[in-house]
Amino acid sequence: MPGLDTIFWFAAGVLTLAGVARYVFYPMWREIREALTWWRKFQRDWDGEPEEPGRTRVPGVMERLNGIDGQLHRNGGESLKDKVCDTHELALGLSSRVGEIEIRQIEIANRLGKIESRN
């Protein structure tokens, strides 16, 4: 049968191990668990999520990037690049018309000035 001092040292060892587990290993485990949770969320976002009852399908990152990449190339009128190019051409046309209007305005102002100077 073990003596009292053996039981005392055994209990002290158990309490010490419990304290080490509580103050050293538990915070480490909490950080690891948070990192694993973050990784699961990242992986779910990267891979996408299938359609479930009451929720639509969520495409993965690569599928979304391919969709964006498709908007950056001309495809005959429906891509973002096509819309930007069309808007640019329209702006150039309007800019040249504004220039013509400014020239006509100057010509009209000069003619009016001549008419007023005659009077």
Solvent accessible surface area in square Angstrom, and as a share of the most:
residue,aa,sasa,rsa
1,M,229,1.02
2,P,82,0.52
3,G,37,0.35
4,L,152,0.76
5,D,94,0.49
6,T,75,0.44
7,I,91,0.46
8,F,124,0.52
9,W,171,0.60
10,F,146,0.61
11,A,45,0.35
12,A,34,0.26
13,G,33,0.32
14,V,74,0.42
15,L,128,0.63
16,T,84,0.49
17,L,128,0.64
18,A,55,0.42
19,G,27,0.26
20,V,58,0.33
21,A,46,0.35
22,R,133,0.48
23,Y,162,0.62
24,V,73,0.42
25,F,114,0.47
26,Y,89,0.34
27,P,42,0.27
28,M,102,0.46
29,W,127,0.45
30,R,94,0.34
31,E,107,0.48
32,I,88,0.44
33,R,101,0.37
34,E,96,0.43
35,A,58,0.45
36,L,80,0.40
37,T,52,0.30
38,W,155,0.54
39,W,128,0.45
40,R,140,0.51
41,K,117,0.50
42,F,76,0.32
43,Q,67,0.30
44,R,117,0.43
45,D,70,0.36
46,W,99,0.35
47,D,93,0.48
48,G,14,0.14
49,E,43,0.19
50,P,93,0.59
51,E,127,0.57
52,E,88,0.39
53,P,139,0.87
54,G,94,0.90
55,R,87,0.32
56,T,108,0.63
57,R,126,0.46
58,V,56,0.32
59,P,42,0.26
60,G,8,0.08
61,V,29,0.17
62,M,102,0.45
63,E,85,0.38
64,R,96,0.35
65,L,88,0.44
66,N,100,0.51
67,G,45,0.44
68,I,101,0.51
69,D,70,0.37
70,G,37,0.36
71,Q,75,0.33
72,L,98,0.49
73,H,109,0.49
74,R,134,0.49
75,N,97,0.49
76,G,78,0.75
77,G,22,0.22
78,E,136,0.61
79,S,1,0.00
80,L,100,0.50
81,K,87,0.37
82,D,3,0.01
83,K,101,0.43
84,V,89,0.51
85,C,31,0.18
86,D,71,0.37
87,T,87,0.51
88,H,107,0.48
89,E,110,0.49
90,L,115,0.57
91,A,52,0.40
92,L,102,0.51
93,G,34,0.33
94,L,89,0.44
95,S,69,0.45
96,S,65,0.42
97,R,148,0.54
98,V,80,0.46
99,G,26,0.25
100,E,95,0.42
101,I,103,0.53
102,E,94,0.42
103,I,106,0.54
104,R,153,0.56
105,Q,118,0.52
106,I,108,0.55
107,E,82,0.37
108,I,97,0.49
109,A,58,0.45
110,N,84,0.43
111,R,158,0.58
112,L,96,0.48
113,G,38,0.36
114,K,127,0.54
115,I,87,0.44
116,E,126,0.57
117,S,91,0.59
118,R,195,0.71
119,N,156,0.80
